[in-house]
């Protein structure tokens, strides 16, 4: 047991005693005994020392004022206490422990502990897979009394804490049994990473301290404290990040008076983070085109398991908007990792009974759309081949009030090309054009009235695979958006980059 004494010299004195257990539960009681008459020191003018007063009194039983058992922060508060010798007895029944005691006869002016608001709960305002946002009402000590208050959040996976000193005791508990390092060896007693959540791979590395010599049976190493404390100033909202999905966490909030370093606990809360979204894997059919939509910064998984034995496997990818990252694994082994823009074809060596896993990762700019085809028949080509340059060139000198002349590149294979026009406002700009650059939208999405013509062309000499076309019947001084589609044997089309042209106003 621990026993403390203090004297209250006058009747009707305000009194406040606060006991904070910092680890194990405590049993404590407060009692008072009258001061003996001669203890007032009459005659000599000097009060007797406290030690002498104690010896005279401790044989008698005092009047018990208050008692408590548990690990809550508990208070005894009285607006008018009698004079006397006060005795505080504390007992820890479970184990060696720390505690804090604060006693005062001027509680009104002291106010060392921050006050709690009328609603002292912490609210979970949003919940993600790796984040939790907390909000709470400010302490009146900060808002009304203008005292310097900062808020400290404690996050752990085990339970809520009743006091900040319980957190500190927990944090230091795994240091209490460390071996003292031998002098002369480098060691770092303060490894700050220890305050965060430990990484899964450091179980073998117990900080910079020396390990005990191995004699006989080993005692299991003490688990590291999975506890995180962060002080955030006087903000009233905070997002905790880097949490694990589908895991229960306990959150405690403490208002700390930075002048007195005393703290008061809000009512703690707990929350379970959302679980990882299960990745659905799309099955690809041999020789069949599959449309894929990927959210911004998202990813999609596709699986291709050819039925027949195969020499080669061909993946044709048509990225409709921004570039897409593609990875192909065969039976777990990475065969391909590339960024794809436009139409690309990849041919990989086959293997009997092989299974292919394709991972597609979207762009940071926005959502991605693409078409993908996997086949074990190399001559089955659904996507048309494209030239390196898919721009449409307009000839400025050949512009008239009712026509424009354009050219574009083709390929060595014979393909069908269709050209479409659409009148747009004069303020139609590059940004709007960029938004409409979904290359996968084919001629079937266009109005019949917008079609200019379709034609076949190719050239064995790639330098000569160029075609020109004059588009007539246009209005003077108007802007038009021109689109060229190349249509493959499987009926799939790819759009060239749109071209904005304007007819002459005066001819």
FIBAVEX-867829 format. One record per residue (C-alpha): residue number from 1; chain; x, y, z. Coordinates in nm, 4 decimals, always signed. Example, Ala and Ser with C-alpha at 12.3 -4.5 7.8 and 13.67 -1.06 7.14 Angstrom:
BEGIN
REC  pos  unit         x         y         z
REC    1     A   +1.2300   -0.4500   +0.7800
REC    2     A   +1.3670   -0.1060   +0.7140
END
This chain:
BEGIN
REC  pos  unit         x         y         z
REC    1     A   +0.0000   +0.0000   +0.0000
REC    2     A   +0.0899   +0.3668   -0.0433
REC    3     A   -0.0274   +0.6294   +0.2039
REC    4     A   -0.0292   +1.0071   +0.1661
REC    5     A   -0.1194   +1.2796   +0.4171
REC    6     A   -0.2125   +1.6437   +0.3827
REC    7     A   -0.3520   +1.9007   +0.6240
REC    8     A   -0.6543   +2.1244   +0.5697
REC    9     A   -0.6215   +2.3994   +0.8308
REC   10     A   -0.9626   +2.5687   +0.8165
REC   11     A   -1.3198   +2.4437   +0.8090
REC   12     A   -1.5354   +2.4915   +0.4961
REC   13     A   -1.2354   +2.4682   +0.2642
REC   14     A   -1.3012   +2.3516   -0.0953
REC   15     A   -1.1153   +2.0288   -0.1714
REC   16     A   -1.0550   +1.8208   -0.4856
REC   17     A   -0.8569   +1.4955   -0.5072
REC   18     A   -0.8022   +1.3202   -0.8415
REC   19     A   -0.6474   +0.9715   -0.8696
REC   20     A   -0.5402   +0.8452   -1.2130
REC   21     A   -0.4465   +0.4743   -1.2355
REC   22     A   -0.1844   +0.4321   -1.5089
REC   23     A   -0.2042   +0.0619   -1.5833
REC   24     A   -0.3559   -0.1744   -1.3228
REC   25     A   -0.6777   -0.1121   -1.1278
REC   26     A   -0.6373   +0.0556   -0.7870
REC   27     A   -0.8262   +0.0407   -0.4586
REC   28     A   -0.8161   +0.3773   -0.2828
REC   29     A   -0.9891   +0.5571   -0.0004
REC   30     A   -0.9787   +0.9061   +0.1479
REC   31     A   -1.0371   +0.9595   +0.5200
REC   32     A   -1.0045   +1.2520   +0.7629
REC   33     A   -0.9130   +1.2811   +1.1308
REC   34     A   -0.9555   +1.5863   +1.3467
REC   35     A   -0.6373   +1.7666   +1.4333
REC   36     A   -0.5686   +1.7350   +1.8097
REC   37     A   -0.6127   +2.0585   +2.0018
REC   38     A   -0.2457   +2.0923   +2.0981
REC   39     A   -0.1476   +2.0352   +1.7348
REC   40     A   -0.2497   +2.3905   +1.6549
REC   41     A   +0.0764   +2.5044   +1.8160
REC   42     A   -0.0836   +2.7487   +2.0628
REC   43     A   +0.1563   +2.9115   +2.3038
REC   44     A   +0.4676   +2.8618   +2.0943
REC   45     A   +0.3232   +3.0334   +1.7873
REC   46     A   +0.4755   +2.7553   +1.5698
REC   47     A   +0.2701   +2.4678   +1.4300
REC   48     A   +0.4185   +2.1257   +1.5045
REC   49     A   +0.5792   +1.9498   +1.2111
REC   50     A   +0.3484   +1.7274   +1.0065
REC   51     A   +0.5513   +1.4172   +1.0999
REC   52     A   +0.4799   +1.4779   +1.4696
REC   53     A   +0.1099   +1.5319   +1.4034
REC   54     A   +0.0950   +1.2064   +1.2064
REC   55     A   +0.2532   +1.0077   +1.4913
REC   56     A   -0.0047   +1.1439   +1.7321
REC   57     A   -0.2975   +1.0570   +1.5110
REC   58     A   -0.2298   +0.7547   +1.2963
REC   59     A   -0.3237   +0.5178   +1.5781
REC   60     A   -0.6835   +0.6428   +1.5552
REC   61     A   -0.9233   +0.5466   +1.2759
REC   62     A   -1.0334   +0.8456   +1.0690
REC   63     A   -1.3745   +0.9064   +0.9081
REC   64     A   -1.3903   +0.7583   +0.5596
REC   65     A   -1.5014   +1.0192   +0.3035
REC   66     A   -1.4728   +0.8269   -0.0226
REC   67     A   -1.3519   +0.4937   -0.1603
REC   68     A   -1.3170   +0.3467   -0.5104
REC   69     A   -1.1980   +0.0257   -0.6799
REC   70     A   -1.1168   +0.0142   -1.0520
REC   71     A   -0.9064   +0.1703   -1.3260
REC   72     A   -1.1162   +0.4797   -1.4043
REC   73     A   -0.9888   +0.8297   -1.3336
REC   74     A   -1.1918   +0.9102   -1.0223
REC   75     A   -1.2479   +1.2372   -0.8318
REC   76     A   -1.3443   +1.3388   -0.4812
REC   77     A   -1.4777   +1.6943   -0.4896
REC   78     A   -1.6205   +1.8899   -0.1944
REC   79     A   -1.7072   +2.2599   -0.1857
REC   80     A   -1.6624   +2.2773   +0.1964
REC   81     A   -1.4405   +2.0254   +0.3735
REC   82     A   -1.3672   +2.0216   +0.7480
REC   83     A   -1.0220   +2.1026   +0.8765
REC   84     A   -0.8165   +1.7994   +0.9702
REC   85     A   -0.5470   +1.5594   +0.8661
REC   86     A   -0.6458   +1.3873   +0.5435
REC   87     A   -0.5170   +1.0408   +0.4639
REC   88     A   -0.5164   +0.8827   +0.1149
REC   89     A   -0.4561   +0.5053   +0.1048
REC   90     A   -0.3844   +0.3316   -0.2273
REC   91     A   -0.3451   -0.0383   -0.2998
REC   92     A   -0.2650   -0.2182   -0.6258
REC   93     A   -0.3901   -0.5773   -0.5985
REC   94     A   -0.2828   -0.7001   -0.9440
REC   95     A   +0.0776   -0.5928   -1.0050
REC   96     A   +0.3362   -0.3185   -0.9633
REC   97     A   +0.1892   -0.0096   -1.1195
REC   98     A   +0.2101   +0.3671   -1.1640
REC   99     A   -0.0552   +0.6221   -1.0719
REC  100     A   -0.0955   +0.9983   -1.0475
REC  101     A   -0.2532   +1.1930   -0.7621
REC  102     A   -0.3551   +1.5583   -0.7709
REC  103     A   -0.4971   +1.7290   -0.4615
REC  104     A   -0.5841   +2.0964   -0.4207
REC  105     A   -0.7717   +2.3297   -0.1873
REC  106     A   -0.8114   +2.5888   -0.4673
REC  107     A   -0.9850   +2.3881   -0.7432
REC  108     A   -1.1600   +2.6924   -0.8918
REC  109     A   -0.8419   +2.8844   -0.9694
REC  110     A   -0.6234   +2.5791   -1.0455
REC  111     A   -0.8301   +2.4077   -1.3136
REC  112     A   -0.5292   +2.1987   -1.4192
REC  113     A   -0.7382   +1.9373   -1.6022
REC  114     A   -0.9060   +2.0426   -1.9284
REC  115     A   -1.2846   +2.0371   -1.9087
REC  116     A   -1.4877   +1.8103   -2.1348
REC  117     A   -1.7692   +1.9436   -2.3558
REC  118     A   -2.1328   +1.8570   -2.2687
REC  119     A   -2.1097   +1.5741   -2.5252
REC  120     A   -1.7665   +1.4168   -2.4699
REC  121     A   -1.7979   +1.1441   -2.7345
REC  122     A   -1.5787   +1.0934   -3.0401
REC  123     A   -1.7799   +1.0526   -3.3613
REC  124     A   -1.6676   +0.8384   -3.6537
REC  125     A   -1.7728   +1.0569   -3.9473
REC  126     A   -1.6422   +0.8411   -4.2305
REC  127     A   -1.5022   +0.4940   -4.2723
REC  128     A   -1.2859   +0.3571   -4.5542
REC  129     A   -1.0733   +0.0490   -4.6127
REC  130     A   -0.7589   +0.2148   -4.4731
REC  131     A   -0.8906   +0.5401   -4.3219
REC  132     A   -1.1207   +0.6510   -4.0403
REC  133     A   -1.2240   +1.0156   -3.9893
REC  134     A   -1.2941   +1.1246   -3.6311
REC  135     A   -1.4633   +1.4427   -3.5061
REC  136     A   -1.5267   +1.5736   -3.1537
REC  137     A   -1.6532   +1.8844   -2.9763
REC  138     A   -1.3881   +2.1238   -2.8436
REC  139     A   -1.3003   +2.1420   -2.4747
REC  140     A   -1.4531   +2.4517   -2.3080
REC  141     A   -1.1094   +2.5083   -2.1515
REC  142     A   -0.9861   +2.5892   -2.5030
REC  143     A   -1.2913   +2.7697   -2.6425
REC  144     A   -1.4078   +2.9687   -2.3346
REC  145     A   -1.1060   +2.9980   -2.1042
REC  146     A   -0.8587   +3.0408   -2.3925
REC  147     A   -0.6175   +2.7951   -2.2302
REC  148     A   -0.3605   +2.6298   -2.4596
REC  149     A   -0.5146   +2.2888   -2.5362
REC  150     A   -0.3923   +2.0269   -2.7769
REC  151     A   -0.5672   +1.7018   -2.8688
REC  152     A   -0.3894   +1.3670   -2.8736
REC  153     A   -0.5390   +1.0649   -3.0496
REC  154     A   -0.4451   +0.7107   -2.9511
REC  155     A   -0.5116   +0.4221   -3.1906
REC  156     A   -0.4755   +0.0553   -3.1013
REC  157     A   -0.6331   -0.2831   -3.1773
REC  158     A   -0.6960   -0.4075   -2.8222
REC  159     A   -0.9144   -0.1795   -2.6089
REC  160     A   -0.9919   +0.1790   -2.5126
REC  161     A   -0.7746   +0.3627   -2.2602
REC  162     A   -0.9061   +0.5610   -1.9624
REC  163     A   -0.6102   +0.7984   -1.9329
REC  164     A   -0.3070   +0.9233   -2.1212
REC  165     A   -0.0772   +0.7926   -1.8505
REC  166     A   -0.2238   +0.4445   -1.9095
REC  167     A   -0.1166   +0.4852   -2.2728
REC  168     A   +0.2323   +0.5945   -2.1656
REC  169     A   +0.2595   +0.3006   -1.9253
REC  170     A   +0.1577   +0.0647   -2.2079
REC  171     A   +0.4097   +0.2204   -2.4455
REC  172     A   +0.6942   +0.1880   -2.1975
REC  173     A   +0.5948   -0.1582   -2.0691
REC  174     A   +0.7890   -0.3435   -2.3360
REC  175     A   +1.0994   -0.1377   -2.2597
REC  176     A   +1.0967   -0.2262   -1.8882
REC  177     A   +1.2342   -0.5752   -1.9455
REC  178     A   +1.5015   -0.4938   -2.2039
REC  179     A   +1.8538   -0.6037   -2.1273
REC  180     A   +2.0964   -0.3223   -2.0639
REC  181     A   +2.3375   -0.3073   -2.3579
REC  182     A   +2.7045   -0.3651   -2.2982
REC  183     A   +2.9007   -0.0393   -2.2961
REC  184     A   +3.0896   +0.0527   -2.6091
REC  185     A   +2.8401   -0.1050   -2.8497
REC  186     A   +2.6273   +0.1115   -3.0715
REC  187     A   +2.2639   +0.1009   -2.9755
REC  188     A   +1.9654   +0.3238   -3.0092
REC  189     A   +1.7325   +0.3213   -2.7089
REC  190     A   +1.4924   +0.5507   -2.8922
REC  191     A   +1.3650   +0.3753   -3.1993
REC  192     A   +1.0796   +0.6007   -3.2976
REC  193     A   +0.9348   +0.3513   -3.5444
REC  194     A   +0.8292   +0.1641   -3.2325
REC  195     A   +0.5543   +0.4203   -3.1731
REC  196     A   +0.3867   +0.3298   -3.5017
REC  197     A   +0.2340   +0.0019   -3.6056
REC  198     A   +0.5129   -0.2517   -3.6513
REC  199     A   +0.5717   -0.3824   -4.0015
REC  200     A   +0.4903   -0.7505   -4.0425
REC  201     A   +0.8426   -0.8423   -4.1447
REC  202     A   +1.0367   -0.7166   -3.8425
REC  203     A   +0.9429   -0.9911   -3.5984
REC  204     A   +1.3003   -1.1141   -3.5939
REC  205     A   +1.4631   -0.7753   -3.5396
REC  206     A   +1.4133   -0.6648   -3.1796
REC  207     A   +1.5518   -0.3114   -3.2012
REC  208     A   +1.9189   -0.2353   -3.1429
REC  209     A   +1.9394   -0.4060   -2.8027
REC  210     A   +2.1485   -0.7134   -2.7448
REC  211     A   +1.9695   -1.0448   -2.7253
REC  212     A   +2.0063   -1.2559   -2.4105
REC  213     A   +2.2469   -1.5475   -2.4376
REC  214     A   +2.0681   -1.8730   -2.5240
REC  215     A   +2.0559   -2.1025   -2.2201
REC  216     A   +1.8172   -2.3965   -2.2161
REC  217     A   +1.4529   -2.3105   -2.2924
REC  218     A   +1.3845   -1.9714   -2.4435
REC  219     A   +1.1153   -1.7453   -2.3061
REC  220     A   +0.8981   -1.6209   -2.5926
REC  221     A   +0.9788   -1.2617   -2.6928
REC  222     A   +0.7368   -1.0030   -2.5570
REC  223     A   +0.5030   -0.8819   -2.8333
REC  224     A   +0.5634   -0.5284   -2.9533
REC  225     A   +0.3006   -0.2727   -2.8536
REC  226     A   +0.0637   -0.2160   -3.1449
REC  227     A   -0.0241   +0.1339   -3.0323
REC  228     A   -0.0026   +0.4683   -3.2058
REC  229     A   -0.0261   +0.8127   -3.0488
REC  230     A   -0.0465   +1.1358   -3.2461
REC  231     A   -0.0977   +1.4897   -3.1139
REC  232     A   -0.2621   +1.7203   -3.3663
REC  233     A   -0.2807   +2.0654   -3.2077
REC  234     A   -0.6261   +2.2160   -3.1562
REC  235     A   -0.8075   +2.0763   -3.4634
REC  236     A   -1.1460   +1.9085   -3.4024
REC  237     A   -1.1400   +1.6648   -3.6928
REC  238     A   -0.8741   +1.4190   -3.7971
REC  239     A   -0.8381   +1.1369   -4.0507
REC  240     A   -0.6373   +0.8361   -3.9373
REC  241     A   -0.4761   +0.6708   -4.2404
REC  242     A   -0.2589   +0.3661   -4.3239
REC  243     A   -0.4904   +0.1308   -4.1358
REC  244     A   -0.5473   -0.2314   -4.2364
REC  245     A   -0.8737   -0.3242   -4.4119
REC  246     A   -1.1400   -0.5260   -4.2231
REC  247     A   -0.9713   -0.4629   -3.8842
REC  248     A   -1.1205   -0.3347   -3.5583
REC  249     A   -0.9451   -0.0304   -3.4098
REC  250     A   -1.0033   +0.1520   -3.0820
REC  251     A   -0.9766   +0.5307   -3.0797
REC  252     A   -0.9188   +0.7481   -2.7735
REC  253     A   -0.8972   +1.1237   -2.7558
REC  254     A   -0.7272   +1.3248   -2.4823
REC  255     A   -0.7434   +1.7005   -2.4288
REC  256     A   -0.4033   +1.8055   -2.2922
REC  257     A   -0.3439   +2.1400   -2.1190
REC  258     A   +0.0028   +2.2236   -2.2535
REC  259     A   +0.0720   +2.4580   -1.9583
REC  260     A   +0.0089   +2.1995   -1.6869
REC  261     A   +0.0612   +1.8840   -1.9016
REC  262     A   -0.2575   +1.7458   -1.7396
REC  263     A   -0.5005   +1.5589   -1.9641
REC  264     A   -0.8665   +1.4571   -1.9674
REC  265     A   -1.0038   +1.1616   -2.1656
REC  266     A   -1.3008   +1.1908   -2.4008
REC  267     A   -1.5312   +0.8873   -2.4238
REC  268     A   -1.3417   +0.6493   -2.6552
REC  269     A   -1.4910   +0.4722   -2.9558
REC  270     A   -1.4103   +0.1850   -3.1886
REC  271     A   -1.4707   +0.1093   -3.5555
REC  272     A   -1.3986   -0.1643   -3.8069
REC  273     A   -1.2395   -0.0585   -4.1354
REC  274     A   -1.4123   -0.1710   -4.4552
REC  275     A   -1.2925   -0.4910   -4.6138
REC  276     A   -1.0961   -0.4999   -4.9373
REC  277     A   -1.3240   -0.5062   -5.2372
REC  278     A   -1.3075   -0.8537   -5.3797
REC  279     A   -1.1531   -0.8373   -5.7253
REC  280     A   -1.3813   -1.0094   -5.9711
REC  281     A   -1.1858   -1.1845   -6.2447
REC  282     A   -1.3377   -1.1646   -6.5938
REC  283     A   -1.2999   -1.4761   -6.8122
REC  284     A   -1.1813   -1.4062   -7.1675
REC  285     A   -1.3161   -1.6282   -7.4475
REC  286     A   -1.0812   -1.7301   -7.7285
REC  287     A   -1.1181   -1.4911   -8.0257
REC  288     A   -1.3967   -1.2819   -7.8649
REC  289     A   -1.3530   -0.9104   -7.7942
REC  290     A   -1.4276   -0.8036   -7.4332
REC  291     A   -1.5042   -0.4444   -7.3297
REC  292     A   -1.3409   -0.3323   -7.0034
REC  293     A   -1.4108   -0.0191   -6.7962
REC  294     A   -1.1581   +0.0831   -6.5279
REC  295     A   -1.2173   +0.3548   -6.2689
REC  296     A   -0.9583   +0.6321   -6.2245
REC  297     A   -0.6460   +0.4779   -6.0641
REC  298     A   -0.8377   +0.1457   -6.0550
REC  299     A   -0.7411   -0.2015   -6.1739
REC  300     A   -0.9167   -0.4984   -6.3374
REC  301     A   -0.8180   -0.8653   -6.3528
REC  302     A   -0.8926   -1.0891   -6.6510
REC  303     A   -0.8257   -1.4602   -6.6960
REC  304     A   -0.7603   -1.6510   -7.0157
REC  305     A   -0.7489   -2.0313   -7.0031
REC  306     A   -0.7232   -2.1705   -7.3599
REC  307     A   -0.9136   -2.4944   -7.4106
REC  308     A   -0.6826   -2.6413   -7.6755
REC  309     A   -0.3068   -2.6826   -7.6667
REC  310     A   -0.1434   -2.3861   -7.8383
REC  311     A   +0.1912   -2.2713   -7.9805
REC  312     A   +0.1295   -1.9007   -7.9392
REC  313     A   -0.1186   -1.6705   -7.7743
REC  314     A   -0.1975   -1.3219   -7.9041
REC  315     A   -0.3345   -1.0389   -7.6904
REC  316     A   -0.4764   -0.7419   -7.8837
REC  317     A   -0.5483   -0.4372   -7.6694
REC  318     A   -0.7262   -0.1216   -7.7803
REC  319     A   -0.7057   +0.1551   -7.5195
REC  320     A   -0.9903   +0.3927   -7.6023
REC  321     A   -0.8922   +0.6924   -7.3880
REC  322     A   -0.5686   +0.7351   -7.1911
REC  323     A   -0.2776   +0.4945   -7.1659
REC  324     A   -0.3385   +0.1716   -6.9729
REC  325     A   -0.0780   -0.0437   -6.7971
REC  326     A   -0.1019   -0.4136   -6.8898
REC  327     A   +0.0649   -0.7058   -6.7098
REC  328     A   +0.0342   -1.0674   -6.8238
REC  329     A   +0.1338   -1.3616   -6.6039
REC  330     A   +0.1371   -1.7214   -6.7203
REC  331     A   +0.0931   -1.9643   -6.4292
REC  332     A   +0.2144   -1.6901   -6.1929
REC  333     A   +0.5248   -1.5947   -6.3982
REC  334     A   +0.5359   -1.2363   -6.5317
REC  335     A   +0.5699   -1.2391   -6.9132
REC  336     A   +0.4718   -0.8842   -7.0043
REC  337     A   +0.4426   -0.5403   -6.8431
REC  338     A   +0.3756   -0.2461   -7.0778
REC  339     A   +0.1914   +0.0819   -7.1145
REC  340     A   -0.0591   +0.0746   -7.4018
REC  341     A   -0.2004   +0.3675   -7.5953
REC  342     A   -0.4228   +0.3154   -7.8982
REC  343     A   -0.4059   -0.0351   -8.0502
REC  344     A   -0.1258   -0.2767   -7.9548
REC  345     A   -0.0738   -0.6444   -8.0194
REC  346     A   +0.1410   -0.8798   -7.8097
REC  347     A   +0.2358   -1.2318   -7.9130
REC  348     A   +0.3569   -1.4693   -7.6412
REC  349     A   +0.4849   -1.8272   -7.6538
REC  350     A   +0.2192   -2.0777   -7.5513
REC  351     A   +0.2381   -2.3656   -7.3088
REC  352     A   +0.0138   -2.6709   -7.2652
REC  353     A   -0.2714   -2.6193   -7.0162
REC  354     A   -0.1375   -2.2712   -6.9322
REC  355     A   -0.3566   -2.0139   -6.7572
REC  356     A   -0.2986   -1.6417   -6.8168
REC  357     A   -0.3811   -1.3696   -6.5644
REC  358     A   -0.4049   -1.0189   -6.7119
REC  359     A   -0.3943   -0.7138   -6.4846
REC  360     A   -0.5035   -0.3815   -6.6332
REC  361     A   -0.4297   -0.0631   -6.4401
REC  362     A   -0.6065   +0.2616   -6.5283
REC  363     A   -0.4753   +0.6128   -6.5717
REC  364     A   -0.4355   +0.8717   -6.2936
REC  365     A   -0.6087   +1.1319   -6.5116
REC  366     A   -0.9488   +0.9672   -6.5391
REC  367     A   -1.1471   +0.6516   -6.6120
REC  368     A   -1.0136   +0.4167   -6.8804
REC  369     A   -1.1993   +0.2129   -7.1378
REC  370     A   -1.0497   -0.0563   -7.3518
REC  371     A   -1.1220   -0.3553   -7.5709
REC  372     A   -0.9167   -0.6705   -7.5324
REC  373     A   -0.8986   -0.9849   -7.7406
REC  374     A   -0.7077   -1.3014   -7.6562
REC  375     A   -0.6661   -1.5779   -7.9123
REC  376     A   -0.4590   -1.8889   -7.9803
REC  377     A   -0.5291   -1.8568   -8.3582
REC  378     A   -0.2706   -1.6061   -8.4850
REC  379     A   -0.4526   -1.5405   -8.8165
REC  380     A   -0.7689   -1.4334   -8.6320
REC  381     A   -0.7227   -1.0579   -8.6285
REC  382     A   -1.0233   -0.8653   -8.4973
REC  383     A   -0.8685   -0.5215   -8.4593
REC  384     A   -0.7563   -0.3345   -8.7685
REC  385     A   -0.3879   -0.2454   -8.7781
REC  386     A   -0.3090   +0.1261   -8.7540
REC  387     A   -0.0311   +0.3498   -8.8834
REC  388     A   +0.2086   +0.5051   -8.6282
REC  389     A   +0.0493   +0.8472   -8.6887
REC  390     A   -0.3310   +0.8618   -8.6554
REC  391     A   -0.3715   +1.2355   -8.7147
REC  392     A   -0.5865   +1.3842   -8.9912
REC  393     A   -0.4082   +1.6591   -9.1890
REC  394     A   -0.6075   +1.9513   -9.3340
REC  395     A   -0.4734   +2.1515   -9.6347
REC  396     A   -0.5205   +2.5179   -9.5517
REC  397     A   -0.4647   +2.6395   -9.9108
REC  398     A   -0.7373   +2.4085  -10.0446
REC  399     A   -1.0017   +2.5439   -9.8055
REC  400     A   -1.3053   +2.7073   -9.9723
REC  401     A   -1.6356   +2.8477   -9.8451
REC  402     A   -1.8067   +2.5098   -9.8968
REC  403     A   -1.5291   +2.2456   -9.8828
REC  404     A   -1.2173   +2.1284   -9.7031
REC  405     A   -0.9503   +1.8810   -9.8162
REC  406     A   -0.7892   +1.6378   -9.5727
REC  407     A   -0.5453   +1.3455   -9.5805
REC  408     A   -0.4602   +1.0536   -9.3514
REC  409     A   -0.2225   +0.7579   -9.3441
REC  410     A   -0.3247   +0.3981   -9.4076
REC  411     A   -0.1519   +0.0605   -9.3796
REC  412     A   -0.0124   -0.2186   -9.5979
REC  413     A   -0.3274   -0.4238   -9.5361
REC  414     A   -0.6467   -0.3423   -9.7206
REC  415     A   -0.8897   -0.1760   -9.4815
REC  416     A   -1.2189   +0.0070   -9.4993
REC  417     A   -1.2096   +0.3742   -9.3951
REC  418     A   -1.5193   +0.5853   -9.3221
REC  419     A   -1.5166   +0.9629   -9.2755
REC  420     A   -1.7798   +1.1575   -9.0788
REC  421     A   -1.8386   +1.5300   -9.0268
REC  422     A   -2.0253   +1.7236   -8.7576
REC  423     A   -2.0870   +2.0958   -8.7372
REC  424     A   -1.9753   +2.2454   -8.4018
REC  425     A   -1.9942   +2.5917   -8.2411
REC  426     A   -1.7165   +2.8421   -8.2991
REC  427     A   -1.6242   +2.8180   -7.9297
REC  428     A   -1.5725   +2.4392   -7.9530
REC  429     A   -1.2221   +2.3945   -7.8124
REC  430     A   -0.9431   +2.1381   -7.7686
REC  431     A   -1.0690   +2.0458   -7.4185
REC  432     A   -1.4120   +1.9447   -7.5537
REC  433     A   -1.2392   +1.7615   -7.8382
REC  434     A   -1.0231   +1.5706   -7.5879
REC  435     A   -1.3306   +1.4663   -7.3913
REC  436     A   -1.4795   +1.3127   -7.7057
REC  437     A   -1.1687   +1.1138   -7.7918
REC  438     A   -1.3135   +0.7752   -7.7011
REC  439     A   -1.1587   +0.5784   -7.9866
REC  440     A   -1.3812   +0.2764   -7.9231
REC  441     A   -1.7068   +0.4478   -8.0157
REC  442     A   -1.7668   +0.3295   -8.3736
REC  443     A   -1.9590   +0.4650   -8.6722
REC  444     A   -2.2720   +0.2907   -8.5365
REC  445     A   -2.2936   +0.5688   -8.2740
REC  446     A   -2.3070   +0.8401   -8.5426
REC  447     A   -2.6084   +0.9917   -8.7221
REC  448     A   -2.6496   +0.8817   -9.0856
REC  449     A   -2.6567   +1.2475   -9.1925
REC  450     A   -2.2982   +1.2921   -9.0590
REC  451     A   -2.1497   +1.0258   -9.2880
REC  452     A   -1.9445   +1.1603   -9.5794
REC  453     A   -1.8226   +0.8360   -9.7447
REC  454     A   -1.6516   +0.4974   -9.6943
REC  455     A   -1.3678   +0.3625   -9.9098
REC  456     A   -1.1022   +0.0885   -9.9172
REC  457     A   -0.7338   +0.1599   -9.9701
REC  458     A   -0.3872   +0.0270   -9.8880
REC  459     A   -0.0342   +0.0320  -10.0295
REC  460     A   +0.2475   -0.2228  -10.0082
REC  461     A   +0.4849   +0.0754   -9.9956
REC  462     A   +0.4129   +0.2200   -9.6524
REC  463     A   +0.5412   +0.5632   -9.7690
REC  464     A   +0.2609   +0.5775  -10.0257
REC  465     A   -0.0222   +0.4566   -9.7987
REC  466     A   -0.1798   +0.8032   -9.7925
REC  467     A   -0.5271   +0.9030   -9.9074
REC  468     A   -0.6834   +1.2473   -9.9584
REC  469     A   -1.0488   +1.3406   -9.9578
REC  470     A   -1.2411   +1.6612  -10.0304
REC  471     A   -1.5534   +1.7115   -9.8186
REC  472     A   -1.8077   +1.9289  -10.0006
REC  473     A   -2.1473   +2.0836   -9.9264
REC  474     A   -2.0296   +2.2767   -9.6186
REC  475     A   -2.1535   +2.6182   -9.4998
REC  476     A   -1.9272   +2.9303   -9.5228
REC  477     A   -1.7442   +3.0393   -9.2036
REC  478     A   -1.8500   +2.7312   -9.0057
REC  479     A   -1.6482   +2.4923   -8.7848
REC  480     A   -1.6644   +2.1137   -8.8417
REC  481     A   -1.5270   +1.8192   -8.6489
REC  482     A   -1.3992   +1.5444   -8.8814
REC  483     A   -1.3566   +1.1793   -8.7785
REC  484     A   -1.2013   +0.8894   -8.9676
REC  485     A   -1.2797   +0.5296   -8.8659
REC  486     A   -1.0833   +0.2281   -8.9846
REC  487     A   -1.2933   -0.0894   -8.9765
REC  488     A   -1.1298   -0.4321   -8.9320
REC  489     A   -1.2381   -0.7711   -9.0691
REC  490     A   -1.4144   -0.8584   -8.7456
REC  491     A   -1.6249   -0.5422   -8.7737
REC  492     A   -1.4362   -0.3619   -8.4948
REC  493     A   -1.3440   -0.0033   -8.5690
REC  494     A   -1.0758   +0.2328   -8.4431
REC  495     A   -1.1124   +0.6102   -8.4624
REC  496     A   -0.8313   +0.8393   -8.5749
REC  497     A   -0.7666   +1.1613   -8.3832
REC  498     A   -1.0503   +1.4087   -8.4511
REC  499     A   -0.9712   +1.7142   -8.6636
REC  500     A   -1.1323   +2.0573   -8.6214
REC  501     A   -1.1597   +2.2492   -8.9531
REC  502     A   -1.3225   +2.5784   -9.0543
REC  503     A   -1.4496   +2.6841   -9.3996
REC  504     A   -1.3632   +3.0277   -9.5409
REC  505     A   -1.6103   +3.3042   -9.4657
REC  506     A   -1.5573   +3.4982   -9.7889
REC  507     A   -1.4640   +3.3535  -10.1267
END
